[in-house]
């Protein structure tokens, strides 16, 4: 029986992601949007642990994430 190939993911390699975060820190809004897009599955998952409605949790986590990057 052959081993199946790992499924291709849309995740960026660590170096590319780190570079994008650095660009976002330096004010690149397009890079910030790409970072947020890459982090969206984790943000959605974490929002379920907050004592808020899920959409509010997503907004809160996203706002805090942006603040940490830009702060």
Secondary structure, DSSP 8 states (H G I E B T S, - for coil): -------------HHHHHHHHHHHHTT-HHHHHHHHHHHHHHHHHHHTTSSS-HHHHHHHHHHHHHHHHH-
